[in-house]
Amino acid sequence: MSFTRIIRDLSVRALAVLDLVGTRFRQSNHVWRRGKGKGISTIVLGVFGLIVLGLIIGVAHKSNEDLDFLDYDGGAPGVDYAYEDLGGDASYEPPADEEVGRKPDDPQVSEATKKAFKEVLDAIQANSPEGQLQVSKGSECNLMDIGVTDTSKFDRLTKESLEKCLQIPEEMTKTLHEAHKKFRAAIGEKLMPMFRKLDTPAFSGDGILIVGGGKYSVFALPAIKAIRENSGFKLKSSIPIEIIIPPSDKADRGFCDNVLPKVDPLGLTKCVFLDEMFDADTLSHIEGYQIKALALLVSRFERVLMLDADNYVVNSINDYFTSSALNDKGLILWPDYWRRLHHPKLYGIVDLGVSPDHISRYSVDDVSPDYMYKKSVTDTPFHDFRDALPDGGTESGQLLVDKKKHLDSIIMSLYYNYNGKSYYYPILGQGFAGEGDKDTFALASRVMHGPGSFYQVKTPVDTLGHWADAKDEIRLLEEEYENVEKKFRGCAMLQHDYIEDSKFSSLAREVLGNTIRNNEEKFCDEWAAKNKGKFSAEEKARREECKKSKEVQDALHEKMRASYKLDDYLAFFSFTGVSFVHSHLPKYDPWEWYENGDMMFDGKKAKKNHKNDPDYVPAHSGNYRMYDSKFNQISSYDLELANWSAFKSYLCDLEGGYKNFGYLSNKIDSTKSPKQSNKDMCKYIEERVEYLKSTSWNDYDV
Ligand SMILES: *[C@@H]1O[C@H](CO)[C@@H](O)[C@H](O)[C@H]1NC(C)=O
C-alpha cells in the first residue's frame, strides 16, 4: 500500500485536507534541509500531517464510513521474524465442516468432548512440578512498574537488572524445564490428536464468553445489555453469549433461569456450569484464577471473544470475527500500561532462545530503524531483543482467539495458569502490577507458534475517571479544580478497536518508512553538495555511494538519533476508536456502592472521610457521575445510565430480584432486616438512575 494509494482512495471531501498533509510533509523536508530543526523532531512535522489525516478519519468514523482504504498488512510484520518449523502439531482442524459441530445454540457437550477436556487437565496435573518458588527479591533489585512510554526508566529493564530481583535456583530451572518439555510434547502427541479425532467437533461458530459467578454474575447484566446495544448491526442480534459459572456458584441458577431470558430475550445467552463439565475430583484442583484459561478451553465457540464481566462493549465490533488480522494470526491481545518484567530465565525454561544479536524495537515501536535508538547490548532492555516477547505487557480483560489455530496455545496457557501461583506468575510478573493470567496467553502463543503468532494492539490503553479532592476522594466540579489539591481517580480502562489499530499500524510503517527514506536522501544530496566532486552527479549512483560511506552514515545516524521520540510513533494511534470500557475501579457491586455511599457528594463516604471534622459541610449534594466528559467523545452510549438502569430492572423492579444472585442473597439475607436492606439498596439504585437520567445525553428508555 502506498501513500499515493491512500490519497487516491480517499473521498473528495477529504482531499482538500490531505493537501495540507502534503504541505506539512514538504515543510518537514524544508525544515530539515535548512537545518533549522534543532530540537524539533525530524519526523514530527510529518506526524503532524498525519494527525490531520487522523482528524479526517475521525470524521469518517462519526459518519460511519470505514477505514478500508488503509489495508491491514498482515504479511509484513515489523521484524523479519524467522518462523520456526512447527511440525504437524501446530493447528487444530475440525475433521468435517462446521455444520456438524456443536451448534452454537446447543450447549450440550458430548461425553467424548468432556472426556477430552478431562484428559487435558489430567495431563496438566501429571506434568506439573511440585513445590513453589520462594518469592524473595534480591537486595539490588530496582525494578518497578514501568510504563511503556516511561523512557527515563528503561535502563532498569536490561537482562542484568531483570535478573536481580526474583531468584530462581538452577535446580528449579531444570525441573521446570523438564516438566514443560514433557507437557509440550503431550500437547502435540496426545491432546491435539484427541481433539482432531472427535466425531463431533468440540467447537464451532463465533461467540462472546464471559466468566460469571458470584458478584461477576451481577456485573454481567449490564455487560450483556451493552453487547446487545452496541456490538454492531449484524452482531447485536445474532452473536451468542456464554456465561461460564465456576463450580462454587451453584446459587446462580436463578440468574441463569429467571434473569437471563429477560436480559437477552433473543435466547442467545446461555450459562455453562463448570460442575456439569467436570467431575468433582478434577474440579477440586481448580482455583479461581485459573478459570479464565479453563473457560476459553471449554467454550463451545471456535472463535471466541472473552470479556471480563465488568468490561463493556461501547462501539461496534461487527467485523471482529471476520477481519484479516484475526484470520492471519488467530489471536488478538490488548496492552497493559506496563512494560514486560519477565525474568530472562523464563526463556530457558520454555526452550526459547533470546540472542542479543538483534535489537529490533524500542518499547512498542517496532517500525523506526534501529540506528535511531540503539544502545549497547548491555544497556538494551531485554524485551527489545528480537526473540523476546514484544512489549508492552498484556492486559487480559478482553481477548479474541480462533481455536482452529490456537487450541494448543489455550491448552498451554492453562498449564501456565495451573502452575501460576507457584511458578509462572512470579516468573512473568516478578511481583509487580497485577500478577495473574494476563501474560500467559502471549507466552503460550509464542511457545506453540513462534514469534509474530499473535497481534497485540498498539494503541496504548487509556484511562477514564474524574478529578477528585485529594483529601476525601470526592469528585470536584471543573470550577473547583484550581482551589484544591486534586487527584485523578481512574475508574475504567479504555481498550481500542484492534482492526483500526492494525490499519494505523500499517500506516505508521508506511509513512515513517517513507519519511525516513526521504530524509536519508535529502541528507545525502546535501552532503554531496557540500563535498563537491567526491560524489556522483547521477542521483541513483550518488545515493548508493552515500549508503556505502561510513562517514555519511555515521553523520546521518547521529542526526536522526538526536531527533528520535517514541511519541512520534505513538502519534499514529491517536485516533483509534474505543471498543471496550473496562470498569475496574471501584470494583464494587451495587450493594457495596449503596453501603459505602460512593459517587455521592454527601453520601456516607464523604462523611466517613471527614469524621474528625465537625464543621464539615459537603460542597454539593446528591450523586455525581463516575466518568468525565471524555466519555461522550468515545461513544454515544450512556454506559453509566445503562449500567444502573439494568440493576434497577433486574434487581429492583423484578419481585425478589436480588434472590436470583447467590452473591447478593448472601449479603442481603445476612443483614438484620433483609427486606429493609433490599429496599434501601434499591433506593440508592433508583436515585442514581434518576440522577443519571437527568444528566444524560441519551434518550434512554428505562
Ligand atoms: C456499573 O456498576 C458496577 C456496580 O456498582 C460498578 O462496579 C461499575 O463500575 C459500574 N460501571 C459503570 C460503567 O458505571
The ligand as a Tripos MOL2 file, in Angstrom:
@<TRIPOS>MOLECULE
LIG
   14    14     1     0     0
SMALL
NO_CHARGES

@<TRIPOS>ATOM
      1 C1        -21.5980   -0.4540   36.9740 C.3       1 LIG1
      2 O1        -21.9330   -0.7720   38.2780 O.3       1 LIG1
      3 C2        -20.9800   -1.5640   38.9750 C.3       1 LIG1
      4 C3        -21.5750   -1.9760   40.2640 C.3       1 LIG1
      5 O2        -21.8030   -0.9450   41.1130 O.3       1 LIG1
      6 C4        -19.7120   -0.7850   39.1390 C.3       1 LIG1
      7 O3        -18.7440   -1.5380   39.7960 O.3       1 LIG1
      8 C5        -19.2180   -0.3990   37.7860 C.3       1 LIG1
      9 O4        -18.0790    0.3960   37.9240 O.3       1 LIG1
     10 C6        -20.3040    0.3540   37.0260 C.3       1 LIG1
     11 N1        -19.8710    0.6340   35.7070 N.am      1 LIG1
     12 C7        -20.2620    1.7260   35.0730 C.2       1 LIG1
     13 C8        -19.7560    1.8750   33.7100 C.3       1 LIG1
     14 O5        -20.9830    2.5490   35.5680 O.2       1 LIG1
@<TRIPOS>BOND
     1     1     2 1
     2     1    10 1
     3     2     3 1
     4     3     4 1
     5     3     6 1
     6     4     5 1
     7     6     7 1
     8     6     8 1
     9     8     9 1
    10     8    10 1
    11    10    11 1
    12    11    12 1
    13    12    13 1
    14    12    14 2
@<TRIPOS>SUBSTRUCTURE
     1 LIG1         1 GROUP 0 **** ****
